[in-house]
């Protein structure tokens, strides 16, 4: 009976996505609006947790960006996705973290989902085709698990990026790409790096907040999802300037591979997730990438 129900949901999802191609230009959008639900963020968080567990996804962290209780980001993953990204290695682990954004307005909550395919092509690039069957199934399982929570799956904006554009994405000609990660710190050892970062996040140094951490000692890879809660330089600052609808881009991440800690450059990260970013909006946050880099350096010392 469960399999029949899932087949029906998959068919519905296919129809919805076919219809939504009319709203996009044929590429991939960063986020989908799943819909709105009456009630509170807390109630909806519980429903989402149950829904994700139905497809064996695990919530690894939640938080209120900018310390705003009307905003919530839920991060989740699944073991097969993590295993696949670890097989690829290096910063590919970032493609293993999925996100849902919730925005409370009065008695209604807007639900958004970071598009798994968008993330895979941006972060795994050519490796996406090698694992196409597995990644497609993971993406489908995410959408089917959330179908009863919200089933609009409408893009926020009509602009999108093709698979090839995502693989080589950069906002401007001289801007960094995914492979141009910012070197934050090199430690004496992987274990020492994990210890320092954990200690600083526990102390909430520079108003950081640990949303999640995943440490793979055998691979010497660790990833930390970090809330940036300084009101002057963090999320409160850039969400006010760019808008909150792309909330599911958060949190920012720090990756440790062996002894080296890196982060994606803000000049890559912001335009990737705010893909409708205008030049005037881009100029409003010109200091933000440097501010985030300084915060990340602070928690590695």
N, C-alpha and C positions, 0 to 999 in steps of 0.2 A: 504493500500500500504506500509506504514511504517513497519507494522508487517511482511509482506512478505519479505521486504528488510532485516529486522533483522534476519529472519529465514535463509536466504541465507548466511548472514555474519557468523552466528553461525555455519552453516554447513562448511563454509570455515575454520573457526578457528579450528574446530574439526579435519579437514583433516591436517591442518598445524601442530597441536600438535601431531597427530599420526605419522607424518613424522619425527618430531623432537625427538621423543622417541629414534630414531636410533642414535642420537648424544649424548644422556645422558645414564646413567646407570640404569634407571628405577626409580630414586628418583626425588626430586624437586630441581631445580636450583634457585639461589637467584635472578638472573636478566635475562631478555630477551632483545636481541637487536632487535628492531622493524624494523630497516633499516636506510637508509641515505636519506636525502632530500637536494636538492639544495636550496640555499638562506641563510638568516640570522637567528640567534637565535630568534631575536625579531619577525620576521614574523612567525616563527614556533610556538612560544609561543602563539601568537594570534589564530592560527589554532587549537592548542591543547585545548585552553580554550573553543572554540566553540564546539569542538568534545566532550569534557567531559560534557558540559552542556546538550548535547543531551540525556544523560542518568542521568541527574539531579545530577551530581557530581559538587562540588564547590571547586575552587582553593582557598586555605587558605594562601598561601605564596609562594614567589619565591625569589631566591637570587643567586649571583655569588660566589660559594665557592672559598676560597683563594683570593677573590677580583679579580678573573680572569674573564674578560668579555667574554672569549671563553667557559666558563663553566656556565651552568644554571641548577638549580634543581627546579622543580615545585612540590609542595605538594598539595594534594587534598583529599577530603573525601566526604561522603554522609551521610545524616541524619540517615538512617536506620543502617548504619555501626556504627556510633557513639552511637546510642541508644543501640545497641547490646553490644558493649564493655563496656558501662557504666553499663549495667545490670550485667555483669560479675564482674566489679569492680576492684579496686586497679590499678596496672600498666597495666591492659589489654587495657586501652585507647590507648596505643602505637600501638596496632594492627589496630587502626582506621585511621591511617595516611598513605596514599599511596604516591608514589614518581615516578617522571619521571626525567631522566637525559639527558641533551643535551650537546654535545661537538662539537664546531665549529672548522673545519679544512679547511682553505681557504674558498671556497664558498659552502661547504657541511657541514651538521649537522648530527651527529650520534645520534640516539634516543634509549634510554634504558628505561626499565620499571622494577621496583621492582616487583617481582612475588608475587601477593597477597597470594597465597596458602602457599608459603614459610614463609611469615610473619605471617600468621594465626597460622600455626603449631608451629612456634618458640615462639610466644608470648601468644597465647591462649591455646596451648598445648591440654590437654584432653577436654577442653571446645569446641574445634573445632568440634568434633563429635556431640555434643549436638545441635549445630547450623549449621550443615553441609549444609542443603538445602539453608538457607539464605546466607551463606558465598559463596557457589558455584555460586549463582545467582549474587552476587555482583562482584565476580571475572569475571564472564562471561560478565557482563555489562561493566566493565572496558575495557576488551579486545575488545569487539564489538565496543565501542565508539571510540577506537583508531585505528581501522582496516584500515580506509582510510588514517590515518597519516603514518602508517607503519605496514606491515603485515608479516614480516619475522618470528618474534617470535622465533629467534634462541638463544639457550644458548650461553653465552660467553665461557664457558668451559664445558668439558664433565663430570667432577666430580659433584656429587649431594648428597643430604642427603634424606633419607627416612623420612616418617612422624614420625615414632617412634624415629629416631635419632634426629630430630629437637625438639621433645618434651623434650628430656633429654640432649640437646646439651651442650657439653663442649669440648674445643679444646684439652686439656690434662687432665689427670686423676685428678690432683689437682687444675685445673682451675675452676673459678666460673661458675654457671649455670644462667639461666634467673632469678630464684628465689633468687639468691645471689646478689641482688641489693646493690649498695653502698649508705649508709646513708650520706646525704650531710648536712642537717640542720633540726633541729626541732624548729618550731616557737611557739609563744604564742597562735596563732590561725591561721586558714586557711586564713582568710582575711588579717592578718598581713603578712603572707608568700607571698601571691599574690602581695601585695603592695610593699614589698621589692624587689622581683624579677623584677616586672615591672619597678620600678624606676631605678634599676641597668642596665637593658637591654636598657631602654630609653637613659641612659647616655653612653651606649656602653662600659661599664666597662670591662677592660682587653681585649679590642678589640673584644668583643662579638657583635653579630648582631641578633636581633630577626627576625627570618624567619616567625614564626607564634606563636600564643597563642590561646588556647581554655580553657575557664574557666567555670566550671559548679558549680555554687554556691550551688544549692540544693543538689548536691552529694558530695560537698567539694572535688572535683577533678579538677586539672588543669594540662595542659601539655604545655610545651614551646619548640619549635624547635629553636635551637641556633646555629648560624654560629660561628665557631671558627677561627677568622681572624688574630690572632697573627702569624706573619710569622715564628717565631722560634718554637712555640709549637703547632700550630693549623693545619688547613687543608693544607696550603702550604707545611708544613713539611711532614706530613704523606702521602699526595697524591703523592708527588714527589718520595717517597720511595716505595709505594705500587702500584702506577698507578692510572689513572683517570677513567678507564673503569667502575669501580664499583661506580661511582659517585652518583647513585640513593640511596645509603645507607644513605646519608646525608639529613638533618642536625642531629647532636647529640641532644638528648632530655633530659629534666629535668621534672620530674613528681612530683606534689604535691598532696598528699592524706591526707586529714585532715590537720594536723600540720607538717607532715613529708615530706621533699623533698628528692628524691632519683634519681639515674641514673643507667643505666646498666653499669656493670664493663667493662672497655675497653678490658680486657682479654677474655671476652665473646663476646663483640660487634664486634671487628675487625675480629676475625676468622669466626664469623657467616656470615658476609657479604663479606669478602675476603676468601671465602671457599676453594680457591686453594692456600691459604697461606702456604709457606714453612717455615721450622724452621729458615732458614737464614733470610728470610723476617721478620718473627716474632721478631727475635732478633733486627732487625733494629729499631723497634718501641717500644722497651721494656720500654722506659721512657714515651711514649705517654699516656697510661692510667692514670698515675699519674698526668701528666700535665693537662689533661682534668678534672680530679677530682678537682684539685686545682682551675681551672677556675670556675667550677660550685660552689665550696664553696665560691669563691670571690663574685659571683653575688647573693648569699643568705645572705650576711652580710650587 
